[in-house]
Amino acid sequence: MESNPYAAPRASLDVGPVDAFDLERRKASRGKRLGGALLDGATLLLAVVPAVMIGGTKGNTTMGLVVGLFVLGILIANLVLLHQSGQTIGKKILGTQIVRSDGSRASLGRIILLRILPIRFLGAIPYLGALVVLIDALMIFGKEVRCLHDQIADTIVIDI
């Protein structure tokens, strides 16, 4: 077969088997995970607090629209980052990433449908929801350093 000088270059994408020990060693610390969550919350506050301070809360429709657009922009930015790299703004700042427990890429669908929504829906149930959210957070102190949402979605958070 003749080689085509105009063809795109070819490269092997097979990086070999993922080393389970390496993944375990690369798991993000509890502090980094908490920091990432706090930074994600802070980015939303950065959109809301200045607008409220400037426009007040007295039914200012324009200010409400501006705040809504800023929050929507941050949510879209986080979704794009999650799709591209398994990171949110906070995770990107701290150098962590969501991956599958075997080290492969976690899809946006998996992150949303299995990692985020189940705990949010269960958390909305009166009385029981608070217990589920508490258990989710406290599971980070287990031997695996994974929250309930990580176990449901078969994900881990690693340092990159």
N, C-alpha and C positions, 0 to 999 in steps of 0.2 A: 504494500500500500504506500502510495506517495505521501510525503509530508507536505502539508499546506503552510507556506511561509506566512500566510495572512490569518491563520487560525489563532484563536485565543490560546494563551499559554495553559498548560495543564499542570496541575499540582495534586498530590495526594492529600486528601483531607483526613485520612485515617491517622489519628494520633495514638492509637493503641488503647489498651484497656486502662480504665481509670483506676488509680491506686487508691484503695479505700483508706489506707493509713494516711495518705496525703490529704484526702478530703477531711478526715477527722482532725488532722493537724491544722487545716486551714479554716475550720469553723470560726466564725466571728465570735468575739467575747460577748458576754451578757451586757457589759457596759457599752460596747460599740452598737449593739442592737438597740439598746435603750436610747442611746444618743441619736441614732438614725431616726427612731420614731419621734423623739422630741424635736429634731430638726424639721421633720416633715410637718409636724404640728405648728412649729414656729413660722414656716413659710406661709401657711394659711393665715396665721395671725398677722404677719407682715402685710397681707392684703386687706385685712379687715380693720385692724386698729387705727391706722392713719385715716382711713376714710370715715370712720365713726367719729374720730376726734375732730376732723375738719367739718364734716357735714352734720354731725349730731345724729340722733335717733328719732327725731320728730317727724316721721313720715316723709322724709325727703326721697322721692321716687328716683330721681336722677342718681343720688348717692347710692341708693340700694342697687341700682342697675350697674353702677361702676364697681361696687364691691362684688356683685355677682359675677361680673365679667372677669375681674381679677382672680377670684376663686376658681372659676371655670378654666381660666388660662393655666393656673397651677395644676389643676387636676389633669388637664390635657397634657401638660409637660410631663407629669408623672407617668401617665399612661404611655406616652411615646418612649420615655426612658425605660419603663418596664418592658415594653415590647422589644426595644433594641438591645438592652443589656441586662435586664433583670434587676434594675436599680430604680430607686426613687431619687428625688433631689437629696434627701438626707443620706441615703445609702451611697450616692455618688460622692458627696462631700467626705464621708468617712471611709470610703474605699471598700465597701462591702457589696455583695451581690447575691441575689436569690438564684439557686440552681436546684435541679432535681437531686435526690439523695444519691444518685449514681454519678453525679458530676455533670450530667448533660444539661442543656439549656432548658429552663422552665418557660413554657409558652405563656403568652399574655392570658389566653383562655384559662389555663390551669391556675395562674395567679389570681385571676378575678373569681372564677367559678368555684374553685376549691379552697383557695387560701383566704380570700377576703369575705365573700358572701355568706358562707355557712355560719361563721362566727357572728357576723353582723345581723343575720336573720335570727339566729338563736338569741343574740344579745337583746333583741327587741321584745322578747317575750317577758311580760311582767314577772318579777321576782326570780324566775328561773334564769332569765337572761343575765342578770348581774352575776349569778353564780357561774354560769358558763364563761363569761368574760374573765372573771377572776381565775378560774381554773386554767383558761387559756394562757393567761399571763404567768401564773405560778409554775406552769410546767417547764418554763425556761430553766428552773433550778434543778431539774432532773439530770440524770447522768448523761443523756443525749444532748442537752442544751438546745432543745427544740420545743417550741410552743405547740399547743394543740392544733393551731392552724397549719403549722409546718407538717405535722404528722398526717393530717387529713389530706393535704396536697402533695405529700411525699417530697417535700422541699427542705433545703437547709440554706442557711445564710453563711457565706464564706467571705474571708478577706481576699481581696484581689491585689 
